[in-house]
Amino acid sequence: MIERRRLQLSGTNPLLVGGLFYWFYWSFVAVYDPYLNVYFSELGLSAFQIGLFVTVMPLASLIWSPFVSALADRFGKRVQFLQWSMIAWIVMIGLIALPQTFWAILPLVFLLSLARSPTSPLSDSMAASMAARRGLSFGHMRMWGSAGFALVSIFSGFLWSKLGYAPMFWVAILLALPVIYLCGKLEPGPVVDAQERGSILELMRDPGLVTLFVISFLMGASLLSMYIFAGIYMATIGGNEFMMGLMFGLSALIEFPVMLYSGHIAYRLTSARTLLLSLAILTLSALGFALSSSPWMLVVASLIKGVGFGLFFVIFVRLVDERTTDEWKSTAQAIGGALWLGLSPLLTSALFGYIFDAWGGSRLYQVAAMMGGASVLLMGFAVFKNWFAPVQHAEKI
């Protein structure tokens, strides 16, 4: 008989815990992240130096996030690893506000990226599994993160345009403190004894899961181009800081109702077909970016992106969770995140930057739309081949 630690369920409302966690987590991110590169630019750093920061961040995600998530799965310490990572992230936010030169900032950016990289896969895996065990919708939890990001990023864009960026880091730290407490309220899930754990290579035997990982890479490049270069593109077509905040904020705000109804949509279409729909919408949004010639056109294209991303993120996390056994849930989410936020930008960000400099934002987003189109074709083929048929995992008791 295999010994397993039984899940201890408290009386806390899991939907409330998940919603509050995502609200504060993404509010914390929204306060500083969309404006960090602009802050570095105002310090006098060159575009090349800022580009190196952009390269450092995915490198950290690629080498660190799967490793930490695998350790958390192995030792059954998902909550603790999440809390330790959050504390380290907060410390780095405070330290990065102090130096003024490239060489002083570079190691802090790297350490910040290391600290941040495991937080999303660890929290998403716990929240998605908690929702599945309780018969709840993961989208109903995650949508509060989009609402928090939307409202805070819009307000922050206005605030930093008036006050400057000096208070930005300290406000971020204050918003992050409740996250540490709420980490402890997430349910870590059951833990399988070490001797009964299967090989991580077993994940690669599922064609549906492999398809999700490939799509994570392809769509990650397309999505990151619409995030990393969107602010610069907005500036080149006449937008200001307020329009940048509006672009990011409204895109996140529209995710709220989409995530709210994502479960209903998946119930009607199936999760796999819903993911296919989301990829088609994201590809359409990339084409909208390519055709934008005014700030308001870019805002509309970003709204379409928000609809697609709201569906994509929830269904992607849900499908990965459904197709993974308990002992590898955080690791599988981390692999998807490492491909999306690590390998994809590492291989494409410099190329995309060159395309932007040489031919402009319109050509860049044409390339992004092509990568989105490739994701649509791959997912359509996977649906046709029935690679997303339900997986029956053997229960280990």
C-alpha positions as CSV (number, residue, x, y, z in Angstrom):
1,M,0.0,0.0,0.0
2,I,1.4,3.3,-1.0
3,E,1.5,5.9,1.7
4,R,0.2,9.3,0.7
5,R,-0.3,12.4,2.7
6,R,-4.0,13.2,2.7
7,L,-5.2,16.6,1.7
8,Q,-6.3,18.6,4.8
9,L,-9.2,20.8,3.8
10,S,-9.8,23.9,5.9
11,G,-13.0,25.8,6.2
12,T,-11.6,28.6,4.0
13,N,-13.5,29.3,0.8
14,P,-11.1,28.0,-1.9
15,L,-12.7,30.2,-4.6
16,L,-12.2,33.3,-2.4
17,V,-8.6,32.3,-1.6
18,G,-7.8,31.7,-5.3
19,G,-9.4,35.0,-6.3
20,L,-7.7,37.1,-3.7
21,F,-4.3,35.4,-4.4
22,Y,-4.5,36.3,-8.1
23,W,-5.9,39.8,-7.4
24,F,-2.9,40.8,-5.3
25,Y,-0.3,38.8,-7.3
26,W,-1.2,40.5,-10.6
27,S,-1.8,43.9,-9.0
28,F,1.7,43.7,-7.7
29,V,3.0,42.9,-11.2
30,A,0.9,45.6,-12.8
31,V,2.3,48.4,-10.6
32,Y,5.9,48.0,-12.0
33,D,6.3,45.5,-14.8
34,P,4.8,47.4,-17.7
35,Y,6.9,50.4,-16.8
36,L,10.2,48.9,-15.8
37,N,11.9,49.2,-19.2
38,V,10.7,52.8,-19.4
39,Y,12.3,53.4,-16.0
40,F,15.6,51.9,-17.2
41,S,15.4,54.2,-20.3
42,E,15.0,57.3,-18.1
43,L,18.1,56.2,-16.1
44,G,20.0,56.6,-19.4
45,L,20.4,53.0,-20.3
46,S,20.5,52.2,-24.1
47,A,18.1,50.1,-26.0
48,F,20.8,47.5,-26.4
49,Q,21.4,47.4,-22.6
50,I,17.6,47.1,-21.9
51,G,17.5,44.3,-24.6
52,L,20.1,42.4,-22.5
53,F,17.8,42.6,-19.5
54,V,15.0,41.2,-21.7
55,T,17.3,38.3,-22.6
56,V,18.3,37.7,-19.0
57,M,14.7,37.2,-17.8
58,P,13.8,34.3,-20.1
59,L,17.2,32.7,-19.5
60,A,16.4,32.6,-15.8
61,S,12.9,31.2,-16.5
62,L,14.4,28.4,-18.7
63,I,17.1,27.2,-16.3
64,W,15.5,27.8,-12.9
65,S,11.7,27.5,-13.0
66,P,11.5,23.8,-14.0
67,F,14.2,22.9,-11.5
68,V,12.5,24.6,-8.5
69,S,9.1,23.3,-9.5
70,A,10.5,19.7,-9.7
71,L,12.0,20.1,-6.3
72,A,8.7,21.4,-4.9
73,D,6.9,18.4,-6.4
74,R,9.5,15.9,-5.2
75,F,9.5,17.0,-1.6
76,G,5.8,18.1,-1.4
77,K,6.8,21.7,-0.5
78,R,4.9,23.6,-3.2
79,V,3.5,26.2,-0.7
80,Q,6.9,26.8,1.0
81,F,8.8,27.1,-2.3
82,L,6.2,29.6,-3.6
83,Q,6.5,31.7,-0.4
84,W,10.3,31.6,-0.5
85,S,10.3,32.7,-4.1
86,M,7.9,35.5,-3.4
87,I,10.0,36.8,-0.5
88,A,13.1,36.8,-2.7
89,W,11.2,38.6,-5.5
90,I,10.1,41.3,-3.1
91,V,13.7,41.8,-1.8
92,M,14.9,42.1,-5.4
93,I,12.2,44.7,-6.2
94,G,13.5,46.8,-3.3
95,L,17.1,46.5,-4.3
96,I,16.6,47.2,-8.0
97,A,15.4,50.7,-7.1
98,L,18.7,51.7,-5.7
99,P,21.5,51.4,-8.4
100,Q,21.7,53.8,-11.3
101,T,24.2,52.0,-13.7
102,F,23.8,49.1,-16.1
103,W,26.4,46.8,-14.4
104,A,24.9,47.4,-11.0
105,I,21.4,46.7,-12.2
106,L,22.2,43.6,-14.4
107,P,22.8,41.1,-11.6
108,L,19.7,42.3,-9.7
109,V,17.6,41.8,-12.8
110,F,19.0,38.3,-13.1
111,L,18.2,37.5,-9.4
112,L,14.8,39.0,-9.7
113,S,14.1,36.8,-12.7
114,L,15.3,33.7,-10.8
115,A,13.0,34.5,-7.9
116,R,10.0,35.3,-10.1
117,S,10.1,32.4,-12.5
118,P,8.7,29.6,-10.4
119,T,5.9,31.6,-8.8
120,S,3.5,31.3,-11.7
121,P,3.8,27.5,-12.4
122,L,3.7,26.7,-8.7
123,S,0.6,28.9,-8.0
124,D,-1.2,28.0,-11.2
125,S,-0.7,24.2,-10.6
126,M,-2.0,24.5,-7.0
127,A,-5.0,26.7,-7.9
128,A,-6.0,24.6,-11.0
129,S,-5.8,21.3,-9.0
130,M,-7.6,22.9,-6.1
131,A,-10.4,24.0,-8.4
132,A,-10.6,20.5,-10.0
133,R,-10.8,18.7,-6.7
134,R,-13.5,21.1,-5.4
135,G,-15.5,21.1,-8.6
136,L,-14.8,24.8,-9.1
137,S,-13.8,26.8,-12.2
138,F,-10.2,27.8,-12.4
139,G,-11.2,30.7,-14.6
140,H,-13.4,32.1,-11.8
141,M,-10.2,32.3,-9.7
142,R,-7.8,33.6,-12.4
143,M,-10.2,36.3,-13.7
144,W,-9.5,38.3,-10.5
145,G,-5.9,38.5,-11.5
146,S,-6.8,40.0,-14.8
147,A,-9.2,42.5,-13.1
148,G,-6.4,43.5,-10.7
149,F,-3.8,43.9,-13.5
150,A,-6.3,45.9,-15.6
151,L,-7.3,48.4,-12.9
152,V,-3.9,48.8,-11.3
153,S,-2.0,49.2,-14.6
154,I,-4.4,51.9,-15.9
155,F,-4.2,53.8,-12.6
156,S,-0.4,53.3,-12.4
157,G,0.1,54.6,-15.9
158,F,-1.6,57.8,-14.8
159,L,0.1,57.9,-11.4
160,W,3.7,57.5,-12.7
161,S,3.2,60.0,-15.4
162,K,2.4,62.6,-12.7
163,L,4.8,61.4,-9.9
164,G,7.6,59.8,-11.8
165,Y,8.9,56.3,-11.0
166,A,10.5,56.8,-7.6
167,P,7.6,55.5,-5.5
168,M,6.8,52.6,-8.0
169,F,9.0,50.0,-6.3
170,W,7.8,50.6,-2.8
171,V,4.1,50.5,-3.8
172,A,4.9,47.2,-5.5
173,I,6.4,45.8,-2.3
174,L,3.3,46.8,-0.3
175,L,1.0,45.1,-2.8
176,A,3.1,42.0,-2.7
177,L,2.9,41.4,1.1
178,P,-0.6,40.0,1.1
179,V,0.5,37.5,-1.6
180,I,2.9,35.8,0.9
181,Y,0.1,35.2,3.3
182,L,-2.3,34.0,0.7
183,C,0.3,31.5,-0.6
184,G,-0.1,29.7,2.6
185,K,-3.9,29.3,2.0
186,L,-3.5,27.5,-1.3
187,E,-4.0,23.7,-1.1
188,P,-0.7,22.0,-2.1
189,G,-2.4,18.8,-3.2
190,P,-1.5,15.2,-2.4
191,V,2.1,14.0,-2.4
192,V,3.2,10.7,-3.8
193,D,6.0,8.8,-2.1
194,A,9.4,9.2,-3.8
195,Q,9.7,5.4,-4.6
196,E,6.4,5.5,-6.4
197,R,7.1,8.5,-8.6
198,G,7.3,7.8,-12.3
199,S,9.8,9.3,-14.7
200,I,9.4,12.8,-15.9
201,L,9.9,11.3,-19.4
202,E,6.4,9.8,-19.1
203,L,5.0,13.3,-19.7
204,M,6.4,13.1,-23.3
205,R,4.5,10.0,-24.1
206,D,1.2,11.9,-24.3
207,P,0.9,13.5,-27.7
208,G,-1.7,16.0,-26.4
209,L,0.7,17.3,-23.7
210,V,3.6,17.5,-26.2
211,T,1.2,19.5,-28.5
212,L,0.5,21.9,-25.6
213,F,4.3,22.4,-25.1
214,V,4.9,23.1,-28.8
215,I,2.0,25.6,-28.8
216,S,3.4,27.2,-25.7
217,F,6.6,27.9,-27.6
218,L,5.0,29.2,-30.8
219,M,2.2,31.2,-29.2
220,G,4.6,32.5,-26.5
221,A,6.7,34.2,-29.2
222,S,3.7,35.8,-30.7
223,L,2.2,36.9,-27.3
224,L,5.5,38.3,-26.1
225,S,6.0,40.4,-29.2
226,M,2.6,41.9,-28.4
227,Y,3.8,42.7,-24.8
228,I,7.5,43.5,-25.0
229,F,7.3,45.7,-28.1
230,A,3.7,47.0,-27.7
231,G,4.7,50.0,-25.6
232,I,7.5,51.0,-28.1
233,Y,5.1,50.5,-31.0
234,M,2.5,52.6,-29.3
235,A,5.0,55.4,-28.9
236,T,6.0,55.3,-32.6
237,I,2.4,55.8,-33.7
238,G,1.8,58.7,-31.3
239,G,0.7,57.2,-28.1
240,N,1.7,58.4,-24.6
241,E,2.1,56.8,-21.2
242,F,-1.7,57.0,-20.6
243,M,-2.4,55.3,-23.8
244,M,0.1,52.6,-22.9
245,G,-1.6,52.0,-19.6
246,L,-5.0,52.0,-21.3
247,M,-3.7,49.4,-23.9
248,F,-2.4,47.1,-21.2
249,G,-5.2,47.7,-18.8
250,L,-8.2,47.3,-21.1
251,S,-6.7,44.2,-22.6
252,A,-6.5,42.7,-19.1
253,L,-9.9,44.0,-18.1
254,I,-11.6,42.2,-21.0
255,E,-10.0,38.9,-19.8
256,F,-12.3,39.1,-16.7
257,P,-15.7,38.2,-18.4
258,V,-13.9,35.8,-20.8
259,M,-12.4,33.9,-17.9
260,L,-15.7,34.0,-16.1
261,Y,-17.4,32.2,-18.9
262,S,-14.5,30.1,-20.0
263,G,-15.8,27.0,-18.2
264,H,-19.2,27.3,-20.0
265,I,-17.5,27.7,-23.4
266,A,-15.3,24.7,-22.8
267,Y,-18.3,22.7,-21.7
268,R,-20.0,23.4,-25.0
269,L,-17.0,23.1,-27.3
270,T,-14.7,20.8,-25.3
271,S,-11.5,22.2,-23.8
272,A,-9.4,21.3,-26.9
273,R,-11.7,23.1,-29.3
274,T,-11.9,26.1,-27.0
275,L,-8.1,26.3,-27.0
276,L,-8.2,26.2,-30.8
277,L,-10.7,29.1,-30.8
278,S,-8.4,31.1,-28.5
279,L,-5.4,30.5,-30.8
280,A,-7.5,31.8,-33.8
281,I,-8.5,34.9,-31.9
282,L,-4.9,35.6,-30.8
283,T,-3.7,35.2,-34.4
284,L,-6.4,37.7,-35.5
285,S,-5.2,40.2,-32.8
286,A,-1.6,39.9,-34.1
287,L,-3.0,40.9,-37.6
288,G,-4.8,43.8,-35.9
289,F,-1.5,44.9,-34.4
290,A,0.1,44.7,-37.9
291,L,-2.6,46.9,-39.4
292,S,-2.7,49.5,-36.6
293,S,-1.8,53.0,-37.7
294,S,-3.1,55.0,-34.7
295,P,-3.1,54.5,-30.9
296,W,-6.8,53.7,-30.7
297,M,-6.5,51.0,-33.4
298,L,-3.7,49.4,-31.3
299,V,-6.0,49.6,-28.2
300,V,-8.7,47.8,-30.1
301,A,-6.3,45.1,-31.3
302,S,-5.1,44.7,-27.8
303,L,-8.7,44.2,-26.6
304,I,-9.0,41.3,-29.1
305,K,-5.7,39.9,-27.7
306,G,-7.3,40.1,-24.2
307,V,-10.2,38.0,-25.4
308,G,-7.9,35.4,-26.9
309,F,-5.5,35.3,-24.0
310,G,-8.3,35.1,-21.4
311,L,-9.5,31.8,-23.1
312,F,-6.0,30.6,-23.9
313,F,-4.4,30.9,-20.4
314,V,-7.3,29.3,-18.5
315,I,-7.8,26.4,-20.9
316,F,-4.0,25.8,-21.3
317,V,-3.5,25.5,-17.6
318,R,-6.6,23.3,-17.2
319,L,-5.5,20.9,-20.0
320,V,-2.0,20.6,-18.6
321,D,-3.4,19.8,-15.2
322,E,-5.9,17.3,-16.5
323,R,-3.2,15.4,-18.5
324,T,-0.6,15.2,-15.6
325,T,-0.4,13.0,-12.6
326,D,-0.2,14.5,-9.1
327,E,3.6,14.1,-8.8
328,W,4.4,16.2,-11.8
329,K,1.7,18.9,-11.9
330,S,3.9,21.9,-11.0
331,T,6.8,20.5,-13.1
332,A,4.5,20.2,-16.2
333,Q,3.2,23.8,-15.7
334,A,6.8,24.9,-15.3
335,I,7.9,23.2,-18.5
336,G,5.1,25.0,-20.4
337,G,6.1,28.3,-18.8
338,A,9.8,27.7,-19.5
339,L,9.0,27.2,-23.2
340,W,6.7,30.2,-23.3
341,L,8.6,32.7,-21.1
342,G,12.0,31.1,-21.4
343,L,13.1,29.4,-24.6
344,S,10.7,31.3,-26.9
345,P,11.8,34.9,-26.0
346,L,15.4,33.7,-25.7
347,L,15.4,32.5,-29.3
348,T,13.1,35.2,-30.8
349,S,13.4,38.5,-28.9
350,A,16.7,39.6,-30.5
351,L,15.3,38.6,-34.0
352,F,12.0,40.4,-33.3
353,G,14.0,43.5,-32.1
354,Y,16.0,43.4,-35.4
355,I,12.8,43.1,-37.4
356,F,11.3,46.0,-35.5
357,D,14.3,48.2,-36.1
358,A,14.8,47.3,-39.7
359,W,11.2,47.1,-41.0
360,G,8.9,48.5,-38.3
361,G,6.3,47.1,-36.0
362,S,3.8,46.2,-38.7
363,R,6.2,43.7,-40.2
364,L,7.0,42.3,-36.8
365,Y,3.4,41.6,-36.1
366,Q,2.9,40.0,-39.5
367,V,5.6,37.5,-38.3
368,A,3.8,37.1,-35.0
369,A,0.6,36.3,-36.9
370,M,2.4,33.6,-38.9
371,M,3.5,32.0,-35.7
372,G,0.0,32.1,-34.4
373,G,-1.2,30.6,-37.6
374,A,1.2,27.7,-37.1
375,S,-0.3,27.1,-33.7
376,V,-3.8,27.1,-35.1
377,L,-2.8,24.5,-37.7
378,L,-1.0,22.3,-35.1
379,M,-3.9,22.4,-32.7
380,G,-6.4,21.7,-35.4
381,F,-4.4,18.6,-36.4
382,A,-4.3,17.5,-32.8
383,V,-8.1,17.9,-32.4
384,F,-8.6,16.0,-35.7
385,K,-6.4,13.1,-34.4
386,N,-8.2,13.1,-31.1
387,W,-5.0,13.6,-29.1
388,F,-6.9,15.3,-26.3
389,A,-9.1,12.4,-25.4
390,P,-9.5,12.2,-21.6
391,V,-6.6,10.6,-19.8
392,Q,-7.3,8.1,-17.1
393,H,-4.5,8.2,-14.5
394,A,-4.0,5.2,-12.3
395,E,-4.8,6.1,-8.7
396,K,-2.0,5.5,-6.3
397,I,-3.3,4.6,-2.9
